[in-house]
Amino acid sequence: MSSENWETALSKSNDFKKMHYISQKSGRPFTIVFISSLVDDSIINEFILPGLLTGNFDEAADVKKLVPAADVQLSSDPKDIETKLLSGYVMLTVGENTNELVFIAAKKQINRSISPPEVEFSVIGPKEAFVESIDQNLYLIRKRLPIKELVVENLQVGKLSKTHIAILYIDHLVDRTNVQTVVQRIKDIEFDEISDSSYIVQMISDNENSPFPQLLDSERPDRISAVLAEGKVAILVDGSPHALVGPTTLAEFYSSFEDYYLNWLISVFFRLIRFFSVIFSLLVTPVYVAVLSYHYELIPKDLLGTLITSRRVVPFPPILEALILELTIELLREAGARLPTKVGQTIGIVGGIVIGTASVEAGLTSNVLLIIIALAALASFTTPIYRMGNTIRLLRFPFLLMAELWGLVGILIGFAFLLTHLLRLTSLGRPYLEPMYPPRISDFRDAIVRLSFKKQSKRPQFLRTENTTRFSKKKGEQKKDIDE
């Protein structure tokens, strides 16, 4: 839409308003133009019109003195008209002079109230989550980091949506290379409509063909504030309740932020459970298929009798039996996620019990495999980040295929391919498997395990921050009594 025909194009919409008034004091005519669906009527009626109708002004520059608004801009560029009107501004012209334009901010604010996190819920810790308003999300972060070094860079992406994006980092702490990488990749995006941060994840990731998420997404302001203090870069997208963080590592996706609110020994125990659960969820069903198809001599005699008894009426080979149950679990998950909350919970619980019991009684599956599949599904739910949980769900099927083709050797081949992919994967150019590869012993203190806070005096080495020291290690280990 060019500056010449903006009025013709906008007037096709019923929410386009153009009103003419005359000042009661100076007798000067003036015109206001706005889009009613984007502008708060109360701001116009209570703050803009009263000052203009009763005030004395001769030109556009005088309007600033009469309108009690923080954001009043003067412009003589017709190209600003389209941008400002579609951003919730009221345009004012005085008399017949259309070369001097006044833009008064009157954007309508319709925000969802702050609610507890739904995806990253924690029993202990703050109960605030991001909402769809980028301004409100910035407030939640600045409230936790009230420092002048916190920098916010604004960008606009999307030819049609004009989505506002904010890039956050702490100056004199973050590695400028990471900031430049994020800014350049977002500027290079060519897309018509951006409605959520999920679009940005797919467009700026190092490897868009990888099933592994290469940017961490979080709905928790406390987590974003903490990673900014580590020296990372955060991305907020207007209209999205999830912030993005980079660079990140594989270990971070199995770290719940509630770990930092618990004693470090308890946190280590929970993290090890998550890592074990992911490996168990990924490999237990393929190992079952491989052992029954090729390596049944590895089964202990006492257990072999149980397996034979459970499978004596099952007409399918182990791979087909496993696929039936795996797909059934995925169907229940998807149905539960798409239905309303209370109905979805009922479908997940009742459906799983009914279908599982019926399939065993009908002789379509063995009760041993049903237990294994149920435990594998339960183990996959321990992943704190939803995107990584979806990745684990997907990877089970290639491992099942490899187990059917070559048994345990096939599982090892699949694991070799997976490990090779992870070794080559990067997040904003940083190693994805850090601190395991390349090995950095100092970063292990907050990776697979979490040591106490006084042991974490240094920021992560792979971030290459300008200031690597978080606090003095010597002072952090001092404990003074009252009488000292």
Sequence and secondary structure as in RCSB ss.txt:
>XXXX:A:sequence
MSSENWETALSKSNDFKKMHYISQKSGRPFTIVFISSLVDDSIINEFILPGLLTGNFDEAADVKKLVPAADVQLS
SDPKDIETKLLSGYVMLTVGENTNELVFIAAKKQINRSISPPEVEFSVIGPKEAFVESIDQNLYLIRKRLPIKEL
VVENLQVGKLSKTHIAILYIDHLVDRTNVQTVVQRIKDIEFDEISDSSYIVQMISDNENSPFPQLLDSERPDRIS
AVLAEGKVAILVDGSPHALVGPTTLAEFYSSFEDYYLNWLISVFFRLIRFFSVIFSLLVTPVYVAVLSYHYELIP
KDLLGTLITSRRVVPFPPILEALILELTIELLREAGARLPTKVGQTIGIVGGIVIGTASVEAGLTSNVLLIIIAL
AALASFTTPIYRMGNTIRLLRFPFLLMAELWGLVGILIGFAFLLTHLLRLTSLGRPYLEPMYPPRISDFRDAIVR
LSFKKQSKRPQFLRTENTTRFSKKKGEQKKDIDE
>XXXX:A:secstr
  SSSHHHHHTTSTTEEEEEEE TTT  EEEEEEETTTB HHHIIIIIHHHHHHS  SSGGGHHHH   S EEEE
  THHHHHHHTTTEEEEEETTEEEEEEEEE B          SSS  SSS      S HHHHHHHHHHH   TTE
EEEEEEE TTT EEEEEEEETTTS HHHHHHHHHHHHT   S   SHHHHHHHH S TT SS SSEEE  HHHHH
HHHHHT EEEEETT S EEEES  GGGGG  GGGGGS HHHHHHHHHHHHHHHHHHHHHHHHHHHHHHT GGGS 
HHHHHHHHHHHTT  S HHHHHHHHHHHHHHHHHHHHHS HHHHHHHHHHHHHHHHHHHHHTTSS HHHHHHHHH
HHHHHTT SSHHHHHHHHHHHHHHHHHHHHHHHHHHHHHHHHHHHHHHH EETTEETTTTTTTT GGGGGBTTSB
  GGG  B  GGG  S  BSS HHHHT    TT 
